[in-house]
Structures are given as structure tokens and as C-alpha cells.
Amino acid sequence: MAGGWARDGAVSEQIEASISDELARLKARRQPTGESLTYCAECEEEIPERRREALPGVKLCVDCAQERAAQVQTRGGINRRGSKDSQLK
């Protein structure tokens, strides 16, 4: 397949690099550590013992954790192609 200025396999390499970057970002995401709180840091409801045992270092109850996870966090993407359209921003 003709790729213009790109060499053969360049698109596949870009896709693999994007996937690797995203996996590394997810693995680096900070997990709770330390001692779990008995009461939620936001609403002060008691955190069930089973949750504290399952997630060491947990600071939020289930409801508050779900609300926080529901908030959409957008992040800027990386334009690996460097197209003219992306340079016009």
C-alpha cells in the first residue's frame, strides 16, 4: 500500500505507540496506599470494613468514589502525524 511520504508500517507503529502511551498512563495512575479511613473524606459516611480490606488506603465511600469517577476528565491528545490542520490551532 502506498503511504505517501511515510514508510511502510508507519501507521501501525503510530497506533502501537499511542496504545503503549495510554497503557503506561493507566498503569502509572496512582492507587490508594497507606491506612484506610474509617469515614469518607467527603461525606463523612462510614466506609464498610470489607471495602477498607479490599482497597487498602481507600479514602472515599462507594457513592463518593462513583461520583468522582463519573466526572469526565479530558486530556489533550498527541498529534503524531503533525498535519497542517493541527498546526493551524
C-alpha positions in Angstrom: 0.0 0.0 0.0 1.3 3.4 -0.9 1.9 5.7 2.1 3.0 8.9 0.5 6.0 10.2 2.5 5.6 7.7 5.3 7.5 4.4 5.1 5.7 1.0 5.2 4.3 0.2 8.6 4.5 3.8 9.9 0.8 4.0 10.6 0.9 0.7 12.5 3.8 2.0 14.5 1.9 5.2 15.4 -1.1 3.2 16.6 1.1 0.9 18.7 2.9 3.9 20.2 -0.4 5.5 21.1 -1.7 2.3 22.7 1.6 1.9 24.6 1.5 5.5 25.9 -2.1 5.1 27.1 -1.3 1.8 28.9 1.7 3.4 30.6 -0.5 6.3 31.7 -3.1 3.9 33.1 -0.5 1.8 35.0 1.1 5.0 36.4 -2.2 6.1 37.8 -1.9 6.5 41.5 -3.6 3.8 43.6 -4.5 4.5 47.2 -1.9 3.5 49.7 -1.5 3.6 53.5 -4.1 3.2 56.1 -7.8 3.3 55.1 -10.1 5.9 56.6 -13.0 4.7 58.7 -15.2 7.5 57.5 -15.4 9.0 54.0 -13.2 12.1 53.4 -16.1 13.9 51.5 -19.4 12.9 53.1 -18.2 11.5 56.4 -20.3 8.3 56.0 -18.8 5.2 57.4 -16.7 3.2 54.8 -17.7 -0.5 55.1 -15.0 -2.7 56.6 -15.0 -5.1 53.6 -14.2 -2.1 51.2 -11.4 -1.0 53.5 -9.9 -4.5 53.4 -10.3 -4.9 49.6 -8.8 -1.5 48.9 -6.0 -0.6 51.3 -5.7 3.2 51.6 -9.3 3.9 50.5 -10.5 7.4 51.4 -13.9 7.6 49.9 -17.2 5.6 50.3 -18.6 3.8 47.3 -21.1 6.6 46.4 -18.5 9.4 46.5 -16.0 7.3 44.5 -18.6 6.7 41.9 -19.5 10.4 41.7 -15.8 11.3 41.3 -15.3 8.6 38.6 -18.4 9.9 36.7 -16.8 13.3 36.3 -15.3 13.5 32.8 -11.6 14.4 32.7 -10.4 15.4 29.3 -6.8 15.5 28.4 -5.0 16.7 25.4 -4.1 14.2 22.8 -0.8 13.9 20.9 -0.9 14.5 17.2 1.8 12.1 15.9 1.2 13.0 12.3 1.9 16.7 12.5 -0.7 17.5 9.9 -1.2 21.1 8.6 -4.6 21.2 10.2 -3.2 20.6 13.7 -0.6 23.3 13.2 -3.2 26.0 12.4 -4.6 26.0 16.0 
